[in-house]
Amino acid sequence: MDKIYLSAPHMGGMEMDYIQKAFDKNWIAPLGENVDMFEAAIMNYTEADYALALSSGTAAIHLALQTLGIGHGDDVFCSTLTFAATANPIAYVGANPVFIDSNEKTWNMCPNALKLALGDAAQKDRLPKAVVLVHILGLVAQMDEIMGICATYGVPLIEDAAESLGSTYNNQMTGTFGEMGIFSFNGNKIITTSGGGMLVSKQKEKREKAFYYATQAKEDVPYYLHKEVGFNYRLSNILAGIGIGQMKVIATHIENRRTIFANYKKIFAPMSGVSMMPILENTNPNCWLSAIRIDTTKITISTQEIVEKMAEKGIEARMMWNPLHKQPSFSRSKCYQITEQNVSEKLFKEVLCLPSGSGMTEVEQVYVIESLQIILEENTRK
């Protein structure tokens, strides 16, 4: 059997039609009809007001911060249990990341820890210029609570929905709650453009300002004039063609991943020492990745060792992220938590992400399940 990847790209079959269209019309330059159509497809799907196609999700976060006027010396609160790409743009603009712990209920940002952090910042008269919230694995955060807390302190919310395109909270798409939201179309995401991202916003002027920065901050005059430093962040018209084709099959991709999660749940939920990732009431996650949690008092093998043993069987599994406040690159940054033991640090040690690609066959998933069952059963305390 070929190697089974965590989340391999899954083409729908129509992508080449739009790529060929770009070639036929010589739309090889960054802008073109495919870009416009892709932005329109995202707006139609998510019901976002405005959208801007970009070269990556990281670029989208950078432009969200830039558009909000965040700069040197400002504080930005950020989920700690996430990939570094969420927080790196905070450093790009010269701001200081302050990290917020997760909770057991969602594995996402803890509203109580956020409230504690904002209360502390208000007392010091140093409120952050933004809160960057991440919906990890496609799981949805407690949006009512978090938005209410941000509103109380007048702090804008940026949603990193890189992994949660198609996930909903009370039937509203993630990425559309905050001042701005971002999606990623990296090769392993729910849909892909090979590399790419999208910034969505509620206000036209925010979209226009982001577009200005994304196109080298060129002034609208008949010669080259730049009053500010800009960036080269627009998405290729060719890659946007892949995105249009992928949007035709996003519903099937999500349905497949939810089925894969249900299959894992059926087998592993009853197993001693294992629990499934939590799904918040009134949410419908896209199940971008399915994850299990290991009870270390019952399972005698670490998640790192499980990853290594799965790799020997040709299966890619992954540990949860090492929290950002534990990374050397952010070692000076504070992390707010309300529990004696940091929840994110526990999840890093106890969570295992399993192959979840929408193109994974039933035979492949059975092989993954059987392989993991053997490893767990061999390392369970009797």
C-alpha positions as CSV (number, residue, x, y, z in Angstrom):
1,M,0.0,0.0,0.0
2,D,1.2,3.5,-0.8
3,K,2.0,5.9,2.1
4,I,-1.1,7.3,3.7
5,Y,-0.8,11.0,4.3
6,L,-2.4,13.1,7.0
7,S,-4.3,15.3,4.5
8,A,-3.3,14.9,0.9
9,P,-4.5,17.3,-1.8
10,H,-7.7,16.0,-3.4
11,M,-8.6,17.3,-6.9
12,G,-12.2,17.3,-8.0
13,G,-11.6,17.1,-11.8
14,M,-12.7,20.6,-12.9
15,E,-9.5,22.5,-11.9
16,M,-7.8,22.0,-15.2
17,D,-10.7,23.7,-17.0
18,Y,-10.1,27.0,-15.3
19,I,-6.3,26.6,-15.5
20,Q,-6.6,26.1,-19.3
21,K,-8.9,29.1,-19.5
22,A,-6.2,31.2,-17.9
23,F,-3.7,29.9,-20.6
24,D,-6.2,30.4,-23.4
25,K,-6.8,34.0,-22.5
26,N,-3.1,34.6,-21.5
27,W,-4.2,35.5,-17.9
28,I,-0.8,34.4,-16.6
29,A,-0.3,37.7,-14.7
30,P,-1.4,37.8,-11.1
31,L,-4.8,39.3,-11.7
32,G,-7.6,38.0,-14.0
33,E,-11.1,36.6,-14.2
34,N,-10.2,33.5,-12.2
35,V,-9.2,35.6,-9.2
36,D,-12.5,37.5,-9.3
37,M,-14.5,34.3,-9.6
38,F,-12.6,32.7,-6.7
39,E,-13.3,35.6,-4.5
40,A,-16.9,35.6,-5.5
41,A,-17.1,31.8,-4.8
42,I,-15.8,32.3,-1.3
43,M,-18.1,35.2,-0.6
44,N,-21.1,33.2,-1.8
45,Y,-20.1,30.1,0.2
46,T,-19.3,31.8,3.5
47,E,-21.7,34.8,3.1
48,A,-18.7,37.1,3.8
49,D,-19.2,40.7,2.7
50,Y,-15.9,41.2,1.0
51,A,-13.0,38.9,0.0
52,L,-9.4,39.3,-1.2
53,A,-7.4,36.4,-2.7
54,L,-3.8,36.3,-1.5
55,S,-0.7,34.2,-1.7
56,S,-1.1,32.5,1.7
57,G,-3.1,32.5,4.9
58,T,-0.1,33.9,6.6
59,A,-0.2,36.9,4.2
60,A,-3.9,37.3,5.0
61,I,-3.1,37.6,8.8
62,H,-0.3,40.0,8.1
63,L,-2.6,42.2,6.0
64,A,-5.3,42.1,8.6
65,L,-2.9,43.4,11.2
66,Q,-1.5,46.0,8.8
67,T,-5.0,47.1,7.8
68,L,-5.9,47.6,11.5
69,G,-2.9,49.9,11.9
70,I,-1.1,47.6,14.3
71,G,2.6,48.3,14.6
72,H,5.8,48.5,16.7
73,G,5.2,48.1,20.4
74,D,1.5,47.2,20.2
75,D,0.2,44.1,21.9
76,V,-1.8,41.4,20.1
77,F,-3.5,38.6,22.0
78,C,-3.3,35.2,20.2
79,S,-4.3,31.6,20.6
80,T,-1.2,29.6,21.8
81,L,-2.3,26.2,20.5
82,T,-1.7,26.7,16.8
83,F,0.9,26.6,14.1
84,A,3.5,29.4,14.2
85,A,2.1,31.0,11.0
86,T,-0.7,32.5,13.2
87,A,1.7,34.5,15.4
88,N,4.6,35.2,13.0
89,P,2.8,38.1,11.3
90,I,2.5,39.7,14.7
91,A,6.2,39.9,14.8
92,Y,6.3,41.1,11.1
93,V,4.5,44.3,12.1
94,G,6.7,44.7,15.2
95,A,4.0,44.0,17.7
96,N,4.2,41.8,20.9
97,P,2.2,38.5,21.0
98,V,0.5,37.7,24.2
99,F,-0.8,34.1,24.2
100,I,-4.1,32.8,25.5
101,D,-4.5,29.2,26.7
102,S,-7.1,26.7,25.4
103,N,-9.8,25.0,27.3
104,E,-11.0,21.4,27.5
105,K,-14.4,22.2,26.1
106,T,-13.2,23.1,22.6
107,W,-9.4,22.9,22.5
108,N,-9.6,26.4,21.2
109,M,-9.1,29.8,23.0
110,C,-10.4,29.8,26.5
111,P,-12.9,32.7,27.0
112,N,-12.1,32.9,30.7
113,A,-8.4,33.1,30.1
114,L,-9.1,35.8,27.5
115,K,-11.3,37.7,30.0
116,L,-8.5,37.5,32.6
117,A,-5.9,38.8,30.1
118,L,-8.1,41.7,28.9
119,G,-9.0,42.6,32.5
120,D,-5.3,42.7,33.4
121,A,-4.5,44.7,30.3
122,A,-7.2,47.2,31.0
123,Q,-5.9,47.7,34.6
124,K,-2.5,48.5,33.1
125,D,-4.1,50.8,30.5
126,R,-2.5,48.6,27.8
127,L,-5.3,46.9,25.9
128,P,-4.3,44.9,22.8
129,K,-4.9,46.2,19.4
130,A,-6.5,42.9,18.3
131,V,-7.3,39.4,19.4
132,V,-6.3,36.6,16.9
133,L,-8.5,33.6,17.5
134,V,-7.8,30.2,15.8
135,H,-10.3,27.4,15.0
136,I,-7.9,24.5,15.2
137,L,-8.5,21.2,13.3
138,G,-11.8,22.7,12.0
139,L,-13.2,22.7,15.6
140,V,-15.1,25.9,16.5
141,A,-14.4,28.2,19.4
142,Q,-17.0,29.6,21.8
143,M,-17.8,32.5,19.6
144,D,-20.6,34.2,21.6
145,E,-18.5,34.3,24.7
146,I,-15.3,35.5,22.9
147,M,-17.0,38.1,20.8
148,G,-18.8,39.4,23.9
149,I,-15.6,39.8,25.8
150,C,-13.9,41.5,22.9
151,A,-16.8,43.9,22.5
152,T,-16.8,44.7,26.2
153,Y,-13.2,46.0,25.9
154,G,-13.6,47.4,22.4
155,V,-10.9,45.1,20.9
156,P,-11.3,43.9,17.3
157,L,-11.3,40.2,16.6
158,I,-9.4,38.5,13.8
159,E,-10.4,34.9,13.0
160,D,-7.8,32.5,11.8
161,A,-10.1,30.0,10.1
162,A,-7.2,28.5,8.0
163,E,-8.4,25.0,9.0
164,S,-12.1,25.6,9.4
165,L,-13.5,26.7,6.0
166,G,-17.0,25.2,6.0
167,S,-17.3,24.9,9.8
168,T,-20.3,26.6,11.4
169,Y,-21.3,28.1,14.7
170,N,-25.1,28.5,15.0
171,N,-25.2,28.0,11.2
172,Q,-22.8,30.9,10.6
173,M,-19.5,30.2,8.9
174,T,-16.3,30.6,10.8
175,G,-14.2,33.4,9.5
176,T,-17.2,35.7,9.3
177,F,-17.7,36.7,12.9
178,G,-14.7,39.0,13.5
179,E,-13.6,42.2,12.1
180,M,-11.7,40.2,9.5
181,G,-11.2,36.5,8.9
182,I,-8.6,34.4,7.0
183,F,-8.6,31.1,5.2
184,S,-5.7,29.0,3.9
185,F,-5.5,27.0,0.7
186,N,-2.2,25.3,1.5
187,G,-1.8,21.8,0.0
188,N,-3.2,20.0,3.1
189,K,-6.3,22.1,3.7
190,I,-10.0,21.3,3.1
191,I,-9.5,22.8,-0.4
192,T,-6.3,23.8,-1.9
193,T,-4.8,26.1,-4.6
194,S,-1.4,24.5,-4.0
195,G,-0.5,27.7,-2.0
196,G,-2.9,30.5,-1.3
197,G,-5.1,32.3,1.2
198,M,-8.1,34.6,1.5
199,L,-8.9,37.6,3.6
200,V,-12.6,38.3,4.3
201,S,-14.0,41.4,5.9
202,K,-17.2,43.1,6.9
203,Q,-16.2,46.5,5.5
204,K,-15.3,47.6,2.0
205,E,-12.7,50.0,3.1
206,K,-10.8,47.3,5.0
207,R,-10.8,45.2,1.8
208,E,-9.6,48.1,-0.3
209,K,-6.8,49.0,2.3
210,A,-5.7,45.3,2.3
211,F,-5.6,45.3,-1.5
212,Y,-3.5,48.5,-1.5
213,Y,-0.9,46.8,0.8
214,A,-1.1,43.5,-1.1
215,T,-0.2,45.2,-4.4
216,Q,3.0,47.1,-3.2
217,A,1.1,50.1,-1.8
218,K,1.0,51.7,-5.2
219,E,-0.9,55.0,-5.2
220,D,-3.7,55.5,-7.8
221,V,-1.8,57.9,-10.0
222,P,-0.5,57.5,-13.6
223,Y,3.1,57.0,-12.4
224,Y,4.8,54.9,-9.7
225,L,4.2,56.6,-6.3
226,H,4.5,54.8,-3.0
227,K,3.7,56.6,0.3
228,E,3.9,53.4,2.3
229,V,5.7,50.1,2.3
230,G,3.7,47.4,0.5
231,F,3.9,43.7,-0.2
232,N,3.5,41.3,-3.1
233,Y,0.7,39.2,-1.8
234,R,-1.8,38.7,-4.5
235,L,-2.8,35.2,-5.6
236,S,-1.9,34.0,-9.0
237,N,-4.7,33.9,-11.6
238,I,-3.6,30.3,-12.5
239,L,-3.8,29.1,-8.8
240,A,-7.1,30.9,-8.4
241,G,-8.4,28.6,-11.2
242,I,-7.6,25.6,-9.0
243,G,-9.5,27.2,-6.2
244,I,-12.6,27.7,-8.4
245,G,-12.5,24.0,-9.3
246,Q,-12.0,23.0,-5.7
247,M,-15.0,25.1,-4.5
248,K,-17.2,22.9,-6.8
249,V,-16.4,19.9,-4.6
250,I,-16.0,21.4,-1.1
251,A,-19.3,20.0,0.1
252,T,-18.2,16.5,-0.8
253,H,-14.7,17.0,0.7
254,I,-16.3,18.0,4.0
255,E,-18.9,15.2,3.9
256,N,-16.0,12.7,3.4
257,R,-14.0,14.1,6.3
258,R,-17.0,14.0,8.6
259,T,-17.6,10.4,7.6
260,I,-13.9,9.6,8.4
261,F,-14.3,11.2,11.8
262,A,-17.4,9.2,12.5
263,N,-15.6,5.9,11.5
264,Y,-12.7,6.8,13.9
265,K,-15.2,7.6,16.7
266,K,-17.1,4.3,16.3
267,I,-13.9,2.4,16.9
268,F,-11.8,4.5,19.3
269,A,-14.4,6.2,21.5
270,P,-15.3,3.0,23.4
271,M,-11.6,2.1,23.8
272,S,-10.0,2.4,27.3
273,G,-7.6,5.3,27.5
274,V,-8.8,7.0,24.4
275,S,-11.3,9.9,23.7
276,M,-12.2,11.8,20.6
277,M,-11.7,15.5,19.9
278,P,-14.6,17.6,21.4
279,I,-17.4,19.1,19.3
280,L,-19.1,22.1,20.8
281,E,-22.9,22.2,20.9
282,N,-24.5,24.1,18.1
283,T,-21.4,23.8,15.9
284,N,-20.8,21.7,12.8
285,P,-17.0,21.3,12.3
286,N,-15.6,20.4,8.9
287,C,-13.4,17.7,10.6
288,W,-10.4,18.9,8.6
289,L,-8.4,16.6,10.8
290,S,-9.7,13.9,13.1
291,A,-7.9,13.6,16.4
292,I,-7.9,11.3,19.5
293,R,-6.7,12.1,23.0
294,I,-4.6,9.6,24.9
295,D,-5.1,9.1,28.7
296,T,-1.5,8.8,29.8
297,T,-2.5,7.0,33.0
298,K,-3.9,4.1,30.9
299,I,-1.8,4.2,27.7
300,T,1.9,3.5,28.3
301,I,3.2,4.9,25.0
302,S,3.7,8.6,24.1
303,T,2.1,10.2,21.1
304,Q,5.5,10.8,19.7
305,E,6.2,7.1,19.9
306,I,2.9,6.3,18.3
307,V,3.7,8.7,15.4
308,E,7.0,6.8,14.9
309,K,5.4,3.4,15.0
310,M,2.7,4.5,12.5
311,A,5.4,5.9,10.2
312,E,7.0,2.4,10.2
313,K,3.7,1.2,8.8
314,G,3.6,3.8,6.0
315,I,1.0,6.0,7.8
316,E,1.5,9.7,8.6
317,A,0.1,10.7,12.0
318,R,0.9,13.9,13.8
319,M,1.3,15.2,17.3
320,M,-0.6,18.3,18.4
321,W,1.3,21.6,18.1
322,N,3.8,22.5,20.7
323,P,2.1,25.7,22.1
324,L,3.6,28.9,20.9
325,H,4.5,30.2,24.3
326,K,6.8,27.2,24.6
327,Q,8.6,28.0,21.3
328,P,12.1,29.6,21.5
329,S,11.0,32.2,19.0
330,F,8.3,33.5,21.4
331,S,10.0,32.7,24.7
332,R,9.6,36.2,26.1
333,S,5.8,36.2,25.5
334,K,3.4,35.7,28.4
335,C,0.6,33.1,28.3
336,Y,-2.6,33.6,30.3
337,Q,-4.3,30.5,31.7
338,I,-6.9,29.9,34.4
339,T,-6.0,26.3,35.3
340,E,-3.1,25.2,37.4
341,Q,-1.7,23.2,34.5
342,N,-1.7,24.8,31.1
343,V,-4.3,23.1,29.0
344,S,-2.5,23.6,25.7
345,E,0.6,22.0,27.1
346,K,-1.4,18.9,28.1
347,L,-3.0,18.7,24.7
348,F,0.4,18.8,23.0
349,K,1.4,15.7,24.9
350,E,-1.9,13.8,24.7
351,V,-3.5,14.5,21.2
352,L,-2.8,12.5,18.1
353,C,-4.0,13.7,14.7
354,L,-4.9,10.9,12.3
355,P,-5.1,10.7,8.5
356,S,-8.2,12.5,7.4
357,G,-7.9,13.4,3.7
358,S,-11.1,13.6,1.8
359,G,-9.6,11.3,-0.9
360,M,-8.7,8.6,1.6
361,T,-10.3,5.2,0.6
362,E,-12.2,3.0,3.0
363,V,-9.5,0.3,2.6
364,E,-6.9,2.9,3.7
365,Q,-8.9,4.0,6.7
366,V,-9.4,0.4,7.8
367,Y,-5.6,-0.1,7.6
368,V,-5.0,3.0,9.7
369,I,-7.6,1.9,12.3
370,E,-6.3,-1.6,12.5
371,S,-2.7,-0.4,12.8
372,L,-3.4,2.0,15.5
373,Q,-5.6,-0.5,17.4
374,I,-2.7,-2.9,17.6
375,I,-0.3,-0.2,18.9
376,L,-2.8,1.0,21.5
377,E,-3.8,-2.5,22.7
378,E,-0.2,-3.5,23.0
379,N,0.5,-0.5,25.2
380,T,-2.6,-0.3,27.5
381,R,-2.4,-0.9,31.2
382,K,-4.4,-4.0,32.1
